Amino acid sequence: MLLATPSTSTPLRDHWQWRPDWALDRPCLLWYLTFEHQPELSQRAAAAHERLRGVATVDPVPLPWLHLTVDDVGFVDALSPDQVDETVASARSAVAGWRPPPLTLGPVAPMEDSVVLPVGPPGELHELRDRLRTATTTTLGATANDALGVFRPHVTLGYLNERCDASTVMRPLESVTADPVVVSVPRVTLASVTRRERHYQWTVRGEVPLAG
């Protein structure tokens, strides 16, 4: 489950660089796990945000927008409404009869451009991603995006807005408990995502139950 995390002396980079094909007014469709009604996760994130108060290099992720990005689908303006509906239906078929285990989040760790909670178990999350990728490519073929690179399951607590050493963001978090947070994942969400005011925001375009 653990990420390959930078050392405390490793410079972290600014997260807020747009992909060349992604602009403010061009929403991208992404498969997300979201975490409504998960009070322990909200409490852990709020505790981290409180410790990071005054650390100007970190933009905390507001609690309602906590998410785990599972896979890329495509840009809204490149897909018809029928293609979006077909993608959701294909994903529903791809996960039919499959139930994920509870997810374990933590402890807090740095990534190259953010502060995160690593998420496991990795095998099941990779299986979910593979099922969704198969559903997307079956429906969209060559028009499906695949721009996310290596899948390292995590929930971001805050994004870096300039370069700094990992110690700058991790030292204030030393008192945040390393005990894991366990959450359920009742569904996967097809989210229409953009970035505003230095965080990701989305509207729901489809939901697929993960109820076995």
Helices and strands as residue ranges (DSSP letters): E 11-12, E 28-34, H 39-51, E 58-60, G 63-65, E 67-75, G 76-78, H 81-95, E 103-105, E 109-111, E 114-120, H 122-140, G 141-143, E 154-160, E 164-165, H 166-170, G 171-173, E 181-183, E 187-196, E 199-209
